[in-house]
Amino acid sequence: MDITTFNYLYHKTRGYSREDIIKETGLAEDELSLLESALAPMLEEIENQRPRAESIGSEFVRLSRYIYEQKSDQECGLTRPDAIAPRSGEMYPLPAVGKLSFGDLSLQEAIGQRRSLRKYSGIPFSLEELSFVLWCSSWARDFRSNDRMEITMRNVPSAGSRHPLETFVDARRVVGLKPGVYYYHPIKHCLILMSEDPHMQDSIFEACFRQEMVNTAAVNLILSAVPYRTVWRYGQRGYRYLYLDAGHVGQNVHLAAEAIGGGACMIGAYLDEAMNEALGLDGQSEFVIYISSLGKK
């Protein structure tokens, strides 16, 4: 789904008249007519699902209580999921985590001065600084695997140490690293190039509703969730933990950014379909769950 399609559906499902849709979206008459025809089935589905959507939040909380729980796939002996999603591509090593050190900012100072930062100076990140942020938020300090269980141990907590989150790096201004979109491998502590095509970064900017901080950031970190890693152990209640785990990562990103003289802003406002499409995710077995823009003050 692109932004044009979203804008039409957004206004149409909120009762805007044809004239107001044209005014709000900038669509031409013929463009609007084409969308009305092509998206009629989707509009019907949205209207049919709307009564359910109106109470889905409270229903999810209610029905993911333990009293509704059945045996999990782990309890039923089903094969455990992998702790890391397989990715392939050109690898770019990052500076070793044991050699990273940035000033003497105390934890109390980092917490006290943390603010969501949306305007950046344009000063690029160094590879060491990017390595440090990833070490704080996504690095796996231990990996354990056997037939029954596979887990990673990281610098952020996760329910059952399932760590269902994957990290993508939209690198825009990093010294020694060509602009592009990378996958961060948490065990090898390296980047795997997905694409250096500027169109992919443009798609990410568009999917974030053109929030300017995404365009001017040194780096945008995009977290995806692989729900079955957690659901395998905790059933449907595991979906609660995905968002808790994402919050843990977000706070560490903020504190790491402070430590290197930068700042971060966590982003929840993005077009799900467009973000998943930009990264080649199916939106079901893996989907974008959280985004962070980072830059220097």
N, C-alpha and C positions, 0 to 999 in steps of 0.2 A: 504494500500500500504506500503510495507516495503522498506528499503533503497536499497536493491538489485534491486527491480523492478524500483524504481525511477532512480537509476544510469543508468540502461539500457535505459529507456525512454528518460532520459536527453540527453544522447549521441546520441542515434538513431535519435531523432527528430532534432538534430543539424547537421546531415549529416555525422557523423563519420562512417568510414568503419567498417566492421566486425572485421578486425584485430586490428584497433584502439580501438574499444569497449572492446575487450578482454584485451588489454594492459591497458586501463584506469580503468576498473572495476575489473580486476582480475578474471573474469568469465572463467570457463572452456568451451571448445567447446560444450559439451553436454548440459551444463547449458544454454548457449546462444541459442542453438537450441530450447530448451524447451520454453524459454522466447519469442523468435521470433514467435513461433506457438501460444502460449497462449495469447500474447498481440497484435496480429495482428488486432483484432477489435478495441482495444483502440487506436492503432496507426492511424487507419483510421479515427476514431472520432477526434483525435487531429488535423490531417491534415485538416479535414473538417471545424473545428472550428477556425483554425489558422487565416484566414483572419479577422474574427470578433475580435479575441483576440488582433490583432495588433493595433486596435484603440479603444479598450474597455474603456480605461481610459478617453480619451477625450470625447467619446460618453456618458459615464456615467455622467461626469460633465455637458455636454450640455443638456442631457435629464432629469437631475434632477433639472433643473431650474424651478422656480415657474410657468413660462408660460406654462409648460407642465403638471402641477399638476391638478389632479382631487380631488374630495372630499375624505378626509381620512376616514378610518374605524371609527374613533371616531366621525367625523361629520355625518356619516351615521348611527350612533347609535348602532354599533356592540359592543358586550361585551368586556369590557376592559380586558387586560391581567394582570396576577398576577405580582406583583413587585419583588417577590422572587420565584425562582424555587424550588419546593419541593424536599428535599433530606432526606434520612433516613440513620441511622447508629449510631454507638457508639459516644456519644458526649464527648468532652473534653473542659471544660471551660477555658477561658483565664483570666489573671489578669484584674481586673476592670479598665476601662479606666480612671476613676477619680483619680486613685492613681499613674498614670504613670508620671514620671519626669526624664529627662535625661540631666544633665549638664545645662550649660547656653550659648550654642552656639546660636548666633543671626541669624536671618533669612538672614541678609546680608552676614555673614560669611558662612552659609550653601550654599547659592547660589554661592558665590565667589569661594569656594573650591570644589564644585561639579565636579566630573569627572566620566566618565564611568570606572568602576573598574572591571577588568577581572581576577585578581589574588588575592586570599584571604589567610589569615594567617592560617586558619584551626581552629581558636578559635570559639567555637560554639556560637550561639545566646542563650540568656536566654528567657524564656517564656514571661517575661516582655517586652523584646525588640521586639519579634515577635508580641506581642499584640499591641505595639506602632505603628509598621509599618502598621499593618492592620487597626488600628484606623485612621491613617493619610490617608489611601488610599481607604478603602472599607467599613468602619463602617457606619451604618445608625443611625444618632442621633435622627431621628423622622420617624414614619411610620403612614401614613394616608390612610384609606381605606373606600370606600363606593361603592354603586352600579355603579356609573358613573366613578370613578377614583381610582386608587391605586398607591401611590408613596412613595418613601423614600427620606429623606433629608440627605445628606452626607457631608463629608469634602472636596469633590471635586465637581466642577460644572458639570451639565449634561443638555442637551437640554430638556426643559420642565420638568426637574427633573425626567426623565424617568429611568435613571440609568440602562441601558440594560446590564451591565457587571456583571458576576459572577466570584468569585475568588477561585482558587484551590491552595493549599499549598503543594508543594513537599518538605517536611521537611527532611533534611539529617543530620543536626547537630544542634539540639536544646535541651538544657538541660531540662530534665523532660518530654520530648516528644519522644515517640518511632518513629524511621524513618518510613515514609510512606507517602501516598498521602491523603490529607484531603480536604474537602470542608469548606470554611469559611462562617458561617452564619452571615450576617451583622446586623441582628436585635438582635439575642441572644448573639452575640459576643462570639462565641464558634467555635470549630473545629468539624467536623463530619468525622470520619474515613471512607475513601473509600476503602483503601487497604494498608496493610503492607507487601505485597508481593514484594520483591526486583525487580521482573520482571517488575512491573509497572514503577518503577523509571528507570530501564534500558531502557524501551521503550521510556520514555521521553527524556533521553539522546540521544538515537539513532535518535529520531524524530527531535532533535535540531542539527542534522548533527555532533554529537559527539563533540560539542564545549566544551572544557575542563572545562570552568567556570561553566557549568551546573553540572558537576560531583563534583567539589570541593566547590561549594557554600554551605553555611549553610542552605539556603532556596531558592527555586525557586517559584516565584509567577506566576501562569498561569491564564490569564484573558480570559474568553470566552464571547461571545456576544450572546444575545438573541434578534435578530433584531426586532421581532414583537412588543416588548415593545415600541420601538421608532417609527417603521413604522405605528403602529396603529394610532398614532397621526399625523405623518408628511409624510406619504406615502413613496415613494421611495427616497425622499430627506433625509429621516431618516437614510439611509445607510451612508450618509456623516457624520452624527453626531456620529455614532458608533466609528469611528476612532478618531474624536476629543475628545470624552469622554475618550477613552483609553489613549490618550496623557496626559490628565489632571491627570489621575491616575498615569501614569509613572513618571511625574515630582514630585508628592508628595512622591512616593516611593524613588526617588533619595534623596530628602531633608530629609526624615525620616531616611534613611540609614546614611547620614552624621551626623545626630543628635546623633546616637548611636555609633559613631566611626567606621562605616562601609562604604560600598559603594555598588553600584548597577550597573548593565549593562542591558539595555533594549534590547530584542532580537526580531527581526522581521524575521530572517532567520530560518525557521523551515519547516518541511514537513507537510503541512496542513492535508493530509489524515491520516498520522501516528499519529499526535498529537490528532486529534479528536478521532481516534480509541482508543488510550491509555486511554482517559478519558471517553470513552463510549458515545461520542457526535455524532449526526447524520450528522453534517457538514452543515445542512440547517437551521433548527429551532434553533440550537445552534452550535457555532463553535469557536475554539481558535482564538483569535485576537492579543494577545500580551503576551510576557513572560519576566520576569525579574529574573536574578540571583542576589543574595545578599550574602554578607559575610563580615567578619571583615577585616580591613586593617592590 
